[in-house]
Amino acid sequence: MSDWEFWRYVLIIGSILTYLCWGFVFAIQGLLLLHGRPEAVAWLKGRYTIKSFMRELYAFMPMLFIFHFLLEVLPKMIGLEEAVIRFSVADLIQRAEEALA
């Protein structure tokens, strides 16, 4: 394995792991924001402008859908939850705009 090949693997694997880790954080905070949690609003105000939030929203949209399924829909399907909050990107954007205004 040459030096270039090693660094290429480091870059690719590092990028994937960074996406997964930050996507996990963003997805959890996004779902908490949809639930109206004040901790999520404080997190949003401390780290984002509406423009930067929108960029990350589009980048981590797949993670949001995956975590919505895992944390909301799946527990409903197996009987652990009684109600599932409807996931709507428009609602998430509206709550972010209200919090950042």
Backbone hydrogen bonds, N-H to C=O, Kabsch-Sander energy under -0.5 kcal/mol:
donor,donor_aa,acceptor,acceptor_aa,energy
6,F,2,S,-2.2
7,W,3,D,-2.4
8,R,4,W,-2.0
9,Y,5,E,-2.3
10,V,6,F,-2.4
11,L,7,W,-2.4
12,I,8,R,-2.6
13,I,9,Y,-2.9
14,G,10,V,-2.5
15,S,11,L,-2.1
16,I,12,I,-2.3
17,L,13,I,-2.6
18,T,14,G,-2.2
19,Y,15,S,-2.4
20,L,16,I,-2.4
21,C,17,L,-2.6
22,W,18,T,-2.7
23,G,19,Y,-2.3
24,F,20,L,-2.0
25,V,21,C,-1.9
26,F,22,W,-2.8
27,A,23,G,-2.7
28,I,24,F,-2.3
29,Q,25,V,-2.4
30,G,26,F,-2.7
31,L,27,A,-2.3
32,L,28,I,-2.3
33,L,29,Q,-2.3
34,L,30,G,-1.9
35,H,31,L,-1.5
36,G,33,L,-1.1
37,R,32,L,-2.2
41,V,37,R,-1.5
42,A,38,P,-2.3
43,W,39,E,-2.1
44,L,40,A,-2.4
45,K,41,V,-2.6
46,G,42,A,-1.9
47,R,43,W,-1.0
47,R,44,L,-0.6
48,Y,44,L,-2.0
53,F,49,T,-2.4
54,M,50,I,-2.1
55,R,51,K,-1.8
56,E,52,S,-2.1
57,L,53,F,-2.5
58,Y,54,M,-2.2
59,A,55,R,-1.9
60,F,56,E,-2.6
61,M,58,Y,-0.7
64,L,60,F,-2.0
65,F,61,M,-2.1
66,I,62,P,-2.3
67,F,63,M,-2.7
68,H,64,L,-2.2
69,F,65,F,-2.1
70,L,66,I,-2.6
71,L,67,F,-2.6
72,E,68,H,-2.0
73,V,68,H,-1.6
74,L,69,F,-3.1
76,K,72,E,-1.1
77,M,73,V,-2.3
78,I,74,L,-1.9
79,G,76,K,-0.8
80,L,75,P,-2.7
81,E,75,P,-1.1
88,S,86,R,-0.6
92,L,88,S,-2.0
93,I,89,V,-2.6
94,Q,90,A,-2.5
95,R,91,D,-2.6
96,A,92,L,-2.1
97,E,93,I,-2.7
98,E,94,Q,-2.4
99,A,95,R,-2.2
100,L,96,A,-2.3
101,A,97,E,-1.0
